[in-house]
Structure formats: structure tokens, C-alpha cells
């Protein structure tokens, strides 16, 4: 069928949109209209113009976890403009498209468009994919293109939608700014980007501040009595300089080990610190802290063999090093055992090290964060000369009091792996010990004696309240008056493997529900904080009203747990993932570390829209 030249522009603008099949959308701007009208010209007699879906057949497929290929099949007698090809990924997906790799086209001098590159033959566009999730997922993309017939007819720009099945990947990469839906970028993703490409001094400063904030969490505070106990153990020999130098040794031991272990585990693809949370290791170190406490109570004195003491004394006289090596070792052990929380800063550093191999920048970030975590410990050391008396019965009382704090650290550690009620009752031991020490302290000065009696009485009352709370089913030692009836039962369903997760997500989606997946472990302090202070609040429960609550308990850290963590690229709990009704994880909304209800509720609402 031949169309007179006079009518071809009108046909181009008004008729071809009817010929673009159901899988495409055809658009044309006013500027396009004049260009198309001008470019369209008479064809030869007997020409029939194909519908656009027949003139240009398009398909898209993932040829690798990080690559998509869009194949254009061009019918003889037609051509595509290279410069009109555009490729975009849908918002809110855990992936973004890079610049397309297109072959050079034929040069064509167009009267209205100027010099253009066109394809008269089939062509493949190779699209690199940056992905923030190792899991397989479906990526919606839009492909725009424009072409003409040699006979003189030009088609309006066409946009087609494709859903590309992306296979499972072995690594993830940084998503470009703006790839996340609603403009939201998680804290760990911001920090990861800073590690990869940010100014190294700004990066170190940011991670130092992150560590300083982390130092005031329950994950790091138990190190304060450890450092104070080390200083108190020096007895009458302690001075301001000595106390501060011991604190520095402890913090440097902690920071060096924290950094080295983080780099080693991330580089090896292991879940940082999780290996050190085995029940037998936790029990061993809890016993160690009990032994240290008993030593401070004066039950025995721990000494090395005399020949070693003599040698160390000689070294001390020469180098003024004293027991610094032992303090460094204690700092190293604390980094691996005591500081078990996984926050955004740690996840960012470990993910960059593990996925990009940038161990130097990642190591600097970890070291800066560890120094930030140690600042309160340095403050304890710097003030020890004033806060800790240098002689008299006060020193014995202070030393024994820190022994009670060592017992509290042991209870804090062992409570992670014991039944909740048992761990709750164990807090009676350090409180009773502190009350006994302070109420019987042979202090002569009236002010000091009164202060000791007040603190001792409060400790004794708290221990009595815990006993009272146990009869009512209380489990929170900070609030022994909260009865079991006041405890809010959370609607979590436990899963173990990836197959369990996929089945639960499919069931929830079939019912029109979204999914929240919480990674939990018994030894994870922040996990229990989320369960006590965040999840039970009305605002959070309202935000998750149409959501299935799933929980992966990785306490055992067995092969199945490690496979699940590796699949998600997670280094440890607490980590929370959200799934929409389409079964896709909203990767950019992941929560790492403790988050208050006031922040968590709106984030969950945005993630599950």
C-alpha cells in the first residue's frame, strides 16, 4: 500500500501509535512532530510500511549477574538511530544500569537531524548492572528507541517495558546516587560509598564519630569497668600518666585487633565476630571475668613464675613498659568478645573490604571507628589519678567494687546464651556483691562512708526488687516491676533456610501481604533491644499491620545459617530486610543495628508501600 507524500506526516503522528503492539508505548513531542514531518518523504511505488513491532523487534535478557543485553532485530529496508536508544531501570530496585556498550553505526547525513549514526542491521546493546543484592530478582527496565524506513517514513519514539530475570550473584556493588526509591539511602550504603570514593580524611573522621556514638551503647559500655578494673588493680602505684598509658595500650590493642580481624574475616568472606560467639567461647570468657573478680576480692593473687617476673621487672626498669603487653592482650580479647554489636559503620567497612578488595581504606575506616569507641576508655584513664585514691582503705574498696563490676560483665556475657529467666536472676549476684562490699567498707571519713552506704543500700534494694520481680515473671533487670503480663508477644515466625524464606514470602505475597525478615541471635544485645523497645510499640505494629514477621535465628551459626547470611551479604545481626507484595526485597531500606521506634516506624512504612 502506497501513501501520498502529502499524508505521510499525518500518518506518522496519528496512525502509527495504533500499530505499536501491546508491549510498547509510543510518544512524540511537538518538536519531534515537525522533524518527523520533514523527514518523511515519498517512497517508491508499491511500498508498504510495517508496524513498528515488525520493523524493529526488541528483546532483553540477562547474560550474566552483572550484565543485560538488549537485542534489536532490524527488518531490511529500515534503520534505527543510535543516539535515540535509551535504557533505564525502574526505581526502588536493588540495581541500576550503567552506560550502554553499543557498536559504532553507519554515518548518515540527515537534512534535519544533522549527522547521525544509524543501524541498518541487527544490533545488541550491552548494559552493565550495578546490584546491591546477591539474591536473584526480577529487574523491570524501559527501552526507548526510534527508527525510520528507507522509503521515507519515520516512526515516533517508542518505549517498551521488559522484566529481566537477574540470576544470583557472588558479590554486590555500589549503586549510584539516586538509584534508591523515594531518594532513601540507608546509613550503611552512605558510609560504604564514602569508603570507596570519599576523601580519606573525611572518611576517617566520619567513622571516628560513628565509633564515638557506638561507645555509648550497651555493646561497648561493658569495656569501661574492664579498663577501670585494670587501673584499680595497679593499687597504690597508679598515677595519672600510668593510668592513661594503660588505657592507651588497651584501646590500641582493641583497635588493632578489631581492624585486623575485620579485614581478615571480610576478605575471607566470613561473618565478622560471629565465629567468636559460640556458646563455649562465651562461657570461657565469662569464667575469666569471674576469676578476675575473685582476684580483686582478695581470694587469691594471680602471679607468673618468679623467673618470668624477674625478667619482666628488668624489662620494666629499662623500658618503663610494666604490664602493657597484658593490657594490650585484654584489649584485643575485648574487641573480639565484648563488642559484639554490628552497626551501619561496621557493615559498611566490612562490605567494602569483602566485595571490592579495598582493604587499606576499609582498614583505616575500621581503625578510626575503633579509636572513636575507645575515647571514653581514654577519659577513664586520664582521670584515674583523681578519681582513684592512691593509698588507704579507699583503694581496697574501689578495687573490690570493680570486682563486682567484673561480675556484672560476666553476667552480661553469659546471659546471651542462657534462658531469659536464668539470666535475669543472675544479676542478683553482682548487685549483692556490690552491696556487701560498700555496706561493710571500713571507711573513716563521714562523707565517703555515707556515699558508700547510699550506693550499697541502692544495690541491695535493686537485688531485692529483682527477687520480687522474679515471682511476677519479670525478665528485664532494669525494670523488675514489669510483669510477664506486660510483655508483648511478637508475631514472629522462625525460618531456617533460604527455601523456608522463599516459601514464606510466596505465601505472604499470595495473600497480598508484605514481609519483614529479622536476623537474630541470642548473643546479640541490639537484637534484644529491638524486641523490647522497638517492635512492641503501637507505631511500629501499625506500620507492619499487613506484614508477615519472619525471623532467622542464626545463634547456632551452623552451615545453614552461614549460607543464609552469605546469600544476603550480611555480616551479622541485627539486620532487618523488607519485601514488597511483588516478592522483591527493598534492598536500600535494610536496617543494620539498633533503631528506635520513632525512626523505624516511618522507614518500615516507606519500605512496604
C-alpha positions in Angstrom: 0.0 0.0 0.0 1.4 3.4 -1.1 0.7 6.6 0.8 0.9 10.0 -1.0 3.7 12.1 0.4 1.2 14.8 1.5 -0.4 12.5 4.0 2.6 10.7 5.4 3.3 13.2 8.2 -0.2 12.9 9.5 0.0 9.2 9.2 3.3 9.2 11.2 1.8 11.2 14.1 -1.8 9.9 14.2 -1.7 6.4 12.8 1.5 4.6 13.9 0.6 4.7 17.6 -2.2 2.3 16.7 0.3 -0.1 15.1 2.6 -0.3 18.0 1.7 -3.5 19.7 0.5 -4.0 23.3 4.1 -4.3 24.6 5.1 -0.8 23.6 4.2 2.8 24.3 4.7 5.4 21.5 5.3 9.0 22.3 6.1 12.1 20.2 6.7 15.7 21.3 5.8 18.8 19.3 9.5 19.1 18.3 9.5 15.5 17.1 6.4 16.2 15.1 8.0 18.8 12.9 11.1 16.7 12.5 9.2 13.6 11.6 7.0 15.5 9.2 10.0 17.0 7.4 12.0 13.8 7.3 9.1 11.7 6.0 9.1 11.7 2.2 7.5 9.7 -0.6 8.6 6.2 -1.0 8.7 4.1 -4.2 5.6 2.7 -5.7 4.3 -0.4 -4.0 6.0 0.3 -0.6 4.1 -0.9 2.4 5.3 0.2 5.8 5.5 -2.4 8.6 4.1 -1.8 12.1 6.9 -0.8 14.4 6.9 -4.1 16.3 7.6 -5.9 13.0 10.1 -3.3 11.7 12.1 -3.4 14.9 11.9 -6.4 17.1 13.4 -6.0 20.6 14.2 -8.4 23.4 16.1 -8.2 26.7 17.9 -10.9 28.6 20.5 -11.2 31.5 23.6 -12.8 30.1 25.4 -12.6 33.5 24.6 -11.5 37.1 26.0 -8.0 36.2 25.0 -7.6 32.6 21.9 -7.3 30.5 21.8 -7.5 26.7 19.1 -5.8 24.7 18.8 -7.2 21.1 17.3 -5.2 18.3 16.3 -7.1 15.2 16.1 -4.6 12.3 14.0 -5.5 9.2 15.7 -5.0 5.8 14.8 -1.6 4.5 14.6 0.0 7.9 17.1 1.6 10.3 17.5 2.7 14.0 19.1 5.8 15.3 22.0 5.0 17.7 21.6 8.3 19.5 17.9 7.7 20.3 18.5 4.5 22.2 17.9 4.9 26.0 17.8 2.3 28.8 16.6 2.9 32.3 15.8 0.6 35.3 12.7 1.1 37.4 13.1 2.9 40.7 13.1 1.1 44.0 15.1 -1.9 42.7 18.3 -3.2 44.2 20.1 -2.5 40.9 21.0 0.3 38.5 22.1 0.3 34.8 25.4 1.7 33.7 26.2 3.3 30.3 25.3 1.0 27.4 28.0 -0.5 25.2 26.9 0.0 21.6 28.8 -0.8 18.4 29.5 2.1 16.0 26.8 2.7 13.4 26.8 3.9 9.8 27.2 7.6 9.2 24.1 9.2 7.8 23.7 12.9 7.0 20.2 13.8 7.9 18.7 17.0 6.5 17.1 17.9 9.8 18.9 15.9 12.5 22.4 16.5 11.1 25.0 13.8 11.0 23.6 10.6 12.7 24.8 7.1 13.4 22.2 4.5 12.3 21.9 0.7 12.3 20.6 -1.0 9.1 21.3 -4.4 10.7 20.7 -6.2 13.9 22.4 -4.7 17.0 23.0 -5.7 20.6 23.3 -3.2 23.5 25.3 -4.5 26.4 24.2 -2.9 29.7 26.4 -3.2 32.9 24.3 -3.7 36.0 25.3 -2.4 39.5 23.5 -4.5 42.0 23.1 -4.2 45.8 21.8 -7.7 46.4 23.3 -11.1 45.7 19.9 -12.7 45.6 18.1 -13.5 42.2 15.4 -10.9 41.4 13.4 -9.5 38.5 14.5 -6.1 37.2 12.0 -4.0 35.3 13.6 -1.9 32.6 12.5 0.6 30.0 14.0 0.6 26.5 13.4 3.6 24.2 14.3 3.8 20.5 13.4 5.5 17.2 13.8 4.3 13.6 12.7 5.0 10.1 12.1 3.2 6.8 14.5 3.8 3.9 11.4 4.5 1.8 10.8 7.7 3.7 8.6 7.1 6.8 9.9 7.8 10.3 8.3 6.3 13.4 7.8 8.3 16.6 10.0 7.4 19.6 8.9 4.1 21.2 9.3 2.9 24.8 9.0 -0.7 25.7 8.9 -2.4 29.1 10.8 -5.6 29.9 11.1 -7.7 33.1 14.6 -9.2 33.2 15.3 -12.2 35.4 18.6 -11.4 37.1 20.5 -14.6 38.3 22.0 -14.9 41.7 25.4 -13.1 42.1 28.5 -13.8 44.1 29.1 -10.1 45.0 27.4 -6.8 45.1 28.5 -3.3 44.1 27.9 0.3 44.9 24.6 1.7 43.5 24.9 5.2 42.0 23.3 8.1 43.8 19.6 8.3 43.2 19.2 4.6 42.5 17.1 4.1 45.6 13.4 4.7 45.6 12.0 7.8 47.3 15.5 9.1 47.5 16.2 7.0 50.6 19.7 5.6 51.0 20.4 3.5 54.1 23.1 4.7 56.6 25.4 1.7 55.7 25.1 2.4 52.0 26.1 6.1 52.5 29.1 5.1 54.6 30.1 2.4 52.1 30.1 4.9 49.3 32.3 7.2 51.5 34.8 4.4 52.0 35.0 3.6 48.3 35.5 7.0 46.8 35.3 9.7 49.5 38.0 11.9 50.9 40.1 9.7 53.1 40.4 12.2 55.9 36.7 13.0 55.9 36.1 9.2 55.8 38.3 8.6 58.9 36.6 11.5 60.7 33.1 10.2 59.9 34.0 6.7 61.2 35.6 8.1 64.3 32.4 9.9 65.1 30.4 6.7 64.4 32.6 4.8 66.8 32.3 7.6 69.4 28.5 7.3 69.2 28.7 3.5 69.3 30.8 3.8 72.5 27.7 4.9 74.4 25.7 1.7 73.5 25.3 -1.4 75.6 27.7 -3.1 73.2 30.7 -1.1 74.3 30.0 0.2 77.8 31.0 -3.1 79.4 34.6 -2.3 78.5 34.5 0.7 80.9 34.6 -1.4 84.0 37.3 -3.6 82.4 39.6 -0.6 81.9 38.7 0.8 85.3 39.4 -2.6 86.9 42.8 -2.8 85.2 43.7 0.7 86.6 42.3 -0.1 90.0 44.4 -3.3 90.0 47.5 -1.2 90.0 46.8 -0.3 93.6 48.9 2.4 95.2 51.3 2.7 92.3 48.7 4.3 90.0 49.4 7.8 88.7 47.6 9.9 86.1 50.3 9.2 83.5 50.4 5.5 84.3 46.6 5.1 84.2 46.3 7.0 80.9 49.1 5.0 79.3 47.4 1.7 80.4 44.2 3.0 78.8 46.0 3.8 75.6 47.5 0.3 75.5 44.1 -1.2 76.0 42.5 0.9 73.3 45.3 0.3 70.8 45.1 -3.4 71.4 41.3 -3.3 70.9 41.6 -1.1 67.7 44.4 -3.1 66.1 42.7 -6.4 66.7 39.3 -5.0 65.7 40.8 -3.8 62.4 42.9 -6.9 61.7 40.1 -9.3 62.4 37.6 -7.3 60.4 39.9 -7.1 57.4 40.8 -10.8 57.6 37.2 -12.0 58.1 35.7 -9.7 55.4 38.5 -10.6 52.9 37.8 -14.3 53.6 34.0 -13.8 53.2 33.3 -14.8 56.8 30.7 -13.2 59.2 32.8 -10.9 61.4 32.9 -11.7 65.0 30.2 -14.4 64.7 32.8 -17.1 65.0 33.6 -15.8 68.4 30.0 -16.0 69.6 30.0 -19.8 70.1 28.5 -20.7 73.5 31.6 -22.4 74.7 33.7 -19.3 73.9 31.3 -17.0 75.7 31.2 -19.3 78.7 35.0 -19.4 78.8 35.4 -15.7 78.9 32.6 -15.3 81.4 34.5 -17.6 83.7 37.6 -15.5 83.0 35.9 -12.3 84.2 34.6 -14.2 87.3 38.2 -15.2 88.0 39.4 -11.6 87.7 36.6 -10.5 90.0 37.5 -13.1 92.7 41.1 -11.9 92.4 40.0 -8.3 93.0 38.1 -9.5 96.1 41.3 -10.8 97.5 40.6 -14.5 97.4 43.9 -15.2 95.6 46.7 -13.4 93.8 47.5 -14.3 90.2 51.2 -14.3 89.6 53.5 -15.5 86.9 56.5 -17.7 87.8 59.3 -15.9 89.6 61.8 -16.2 86.8 59.4 -14.6 84.4 58.6 -11.8 86.9 62.3 -11.1 87.4 62.8 -10.9 83.6 59.8 -8.6 83.2 61.0 -6.4 86.1 64.3 -5.9 84.3 62.5 -5.1 81.1 60.2 -2.7 83.0 63.2 -0.9 84.6 64.7 -0.5 81.1 61.6 0.3 79.0 59.0 1.5 81.6 56.6 -0.8 79.9 55.2 -2.6 83.0 52.2 -4.8 82.2 51.4 -3.1 78.9 51.5 -6.3 76.9 48.9 -7.9 79.1 46.7 -4.9 78.8 47.1 -4.9 75.0 46.0 -8.6 75.1 43.0 -7.8 77.2 42.1 -5.0 74.7 42.4 -7.5 71.9 40.2 -10.0 73.6 37.6 -7.3 74.4 37.4 -6.4 70.7 36.5 -9.9 69.7 34.3 -10.9 72.6 32.7 -7.9 74.3 31.9 -5.6 71.3 29.5 -7.9 69.5 27.1 -5.3 68.0 27.0 -4.9 64.3 26.2 -1.3 63.3 26.0 0.5 60.0 29.6 1.7 60.1 31.0 -1.8 60.7 28.8 -3.3 57.9 29.9 -0.6 55.5 33.6 -1.2 56.2 33.3 -5.0 56.0 31.2 -4.9 52.9 33.6 -2.7 51.0 36.6 -4.8 52.1 34.9 -8.0 51.2 33.4 -7.0 47.9 35.9 -4.5 46.4 39.2 -5.6 47.9 39.9 -2.1 49.2 41.5 -3.3 52.4 43.6 -0.2 53.0 40.6 2.2 53.0 38.4 -0.3 54.8 41.1 -0.9 57.4 41.5 2.8 58.0 37.8 3.1 58.5 37.7 0.3 61.0 40.7 1.6 62.9 39.2 5.1 63.1 35.9 3.7 64.4 37.7 1.6 67.0 39.6 4.6 68.3 36.3 6.5 68.5 34.8 3.6 70.5 37.8 3.8 72.8 37.6 7.5 73.6 35.5 7.1 76.8 38.1 4.5 77.9 40.9 7.0 77.5 38.8 9.5 79.5 38.6 6.9 82.3 42.4 6.6 82.2 43.1 10.3 82.0 41.1 11.0 85.1 42.1 7.9 87.1 44.7 9.8 89.1 42.0 12.0 90.6 39.1 9.5 90.7 41.0 6.6 92.2 42.7 7.2 95.5 46.4 6.3 95.7 46.5 4.8 99.2 44.5 3.7 102.2 41.3 1.6 102.6 39.6 3.5 99.8 41.8 1.8 97.2 40.8 -1.6 98.5 37.1 -0.7 98.5 37.4 0.7 94.9 39.3 -2.4 93.8 36.7 -4.7 95.3 33.9 -2.6 93.8 35.4 -3.0 90.3 35.4 -6.7 91.1 31.6 -6.5 91.4 31.5 -4.7 88.0 33.6 -7.6 86.6 30.9 -10.0 87.8 28.4 -7.8 86.0 30.3 -8.1 82.8 30.4 -11.9 83.2 26.6 -11.9 83.8 26.1 -9.7 80.8 28.0 -12.1 78.6 26.6 -15.3 79.8 23.0 -14.0 79.7 23.2 -14.1 75.9 23.2 -17.8 75.8 21.1 -18.7 78.9 17.3 -18.8 79.2 15.9 -15.3 79.8 14.7 -16.0 83.3 18.0 -17.5 84.4 20.0 -14.6 83.0 17.6 -12.2 84.8 18.2 -13.9 88.2 22.0 -13.9 87.8 22.0 -10.1 88.1 21.4 -10.6 91.8 25.0 -11.8 92.2 26.9 -8.6 91.2 24.3 -6.4 92.9 24.6 -8.4 96.1 28.4 -8.4 96.0 28.5 -4.6 95.5 26.0 -4.0 98.4 28.1 -6.3 100.7 31.4 -4.5 99.8 30.1 -1.0 100.2 28.0 -1.5 103.3 30.9 -3.2 105.1 33.6 -0.8 103.8 35.9 0.3 106.7 35.8 4.0 105.7 36.7 6.7 108.3 35.6 9.9 106.6 32.0 10.7 107.1 31.2 11.8 103.5 32.8 8.8 101.9 31.2 6.4 104.3 27.7 8.0 103.7 28.2 7.8 99.9 29.2 4.2 100.1 26.3 3.3 102.3 23.8 5.0 100.0 25.1 3.2 96.9 25.3 -0.1 98.8 21.7 0.3 100.0 20.5 1.1 96.5 22.3 -2.0 95.2 20.8 -4.2 97.9 17.3 -2.8 97.2 17.7 -3.4 93.4 18.7 -7.0 94.2 15.6 -7.4 96.3 13.4 -5.9 93.6 14.8 -8.5 91.1 13.8 -11.3 93.5 10.4 -9.7 93.8 10.1 -9.3 90.1 11.0 -13.0 89.5 7.8 -14.0 91.4 5.8 -12.0 88.9 7.6 -13.3 85.8 9.7 -10.2 85.1 12.7 -10.7 82.8 14.2 -7.2 82.5 16.7 -6.5 85.3 16.4 -2.7 84.6 12.6 -2.9 85.2 11.9 -5.7 87.7 8.4 -4.4 88.3 7.3 -5.2 84.7 5.3 -8.4 85.0 5.1 -11.2 82.4 1.6 -10.0 81.6 3.0 -6.7 80.4 5.3 -8.5 77.9 4.1 -8.0 74.3 4.2 -11.2 72.3 5.7 -10.6 68.9 4.2 -12.4 65.9 7.5 -13.7 64.6 7.6 -16.9 62.5 11.0 -18.6 62.5 12.7 -19.6 59.3 16.0 -21.5 58.9 17.0 -21.7 55.3 16.6 -19.8 52.0 14.0 -22.3 50.9 12.0 -21.6 54.0 12.2 -17.8 53.3 11.2 -18.1 49.7 8.2 -20.3 50.6 7.0 -17.8 53.3 7.5 -14.8 51.0 5.4 -16.6 48.3 2.7 -17.4 50.7 2.6 -13.9 52.1 2.5 -12.4 48.6 -0.3 -14.7 47.6 -2.3 -13.2 50.5 -1.4 -9.7 49.5 1.0 -9.2 52.4 4.4 -7.8 52.7 7.3 -9.4 54.6 9.8 -8.3 57.3 12.8 -10.6 57.9 14.7 -10.1 61.1 18.2 -11.7 61.6 18.5 -12.5 65.3 21.0 -14.3 67.6 20.8 -14.9 71.4 24.2 -13.2 71.9 23.1 -10.1 70.0 22.4 -7.3 72.5 20.9 -4.9 69.9 18.5 -7.7 68.7 17.0 -8.0 72.2 16.8 -4.2 72.4 14.8 -4.1 69.2 12.5 -6.8 70.6 12.0 -4.9 73.9 11.9 -1.3 72.8 11.1 -1.0 69.1 8.9 -3.9 67.8 6.3 -3.7 70.5 5.4 0.0 70.1 2.0 0.8 68.6 3.5 2.9 65.8 5.7 0.0 64.6 3.0 -2.6 64.8 0.7 -0.3 62.9 3.3 0.2 60.1 3.6 -3.6 59.9 -0.1 -4.4 60.2 -0.2 -6.0 56.7 3.2 -7.6 57.1 4.3 -11.2 57.9 7.0 -11.1 60.6 9.8 -13.6 59.8 12.9 -14.2 62.0 16.1 -16.1 61.1 17.8 -17.2 64.3 21.5 -17.5 63.5 22.6 -18.2 67.0 24.0 -21.6 66.2 26.0 -20.2 63.2 25.8 -23.6 61.5 26.3 -24.3 57.8 22.7 -23.4 57.0 22.9 -20.1 59.0 26.1 -19.2 57.3 24.7 -20.0 53.8 21.7 -17.7 54.6 23.9 -14.8 55.8 26.2 -15.2 52.8 23.2 -15.2 50.4 22.2 -11.8 51.7 25.7 -10.5 52.1 25.1 -9.9 55.8 27.9 -9.9 58.3 25.8 -10.4 61.4 22.7 -9.5 63.3 20.8 -7.3 63.9 19.8 -6.8 60.2 16.3 -6.4 59.0 15.1 -6.8 55.4 11.8 -5.8 53.9 9.9 -7.5 51.0 7.1 -5.9 49.0 4.0 -7.7 47.7 5.9 -8.4 44.5 8.3 -10.7 46.4 11.2 -8.3 45.9 13.5 -7.2 48.7 13.6 -3.4 49.2 17.4 -3.6 49.5 18.0 0.1 50.1 15.8 0.0 53.2 17.8 -2.6 55.1 18.2 -1.7 58.8 21.5 -2.6 60.4 22.0 -2.2 64.1 19.6 -0.9 66.7 17.0 1.7 65.6 14.5 3.5 67.8 10.8 3.1 67.2 10.4 6.7 66.1 12.8 6.2 63.2 11.9 2.5 62.4 8.1 3.0 62.0 8.3 5.6 59.2 11.1 3.7 57.5 9.1 0.5 57.5 6.1 2.3 56.1 8.1 3.7 53.2 9.8 0.4 52.5 6.5 -1.5 52.3 4.4 0.9 50.3 
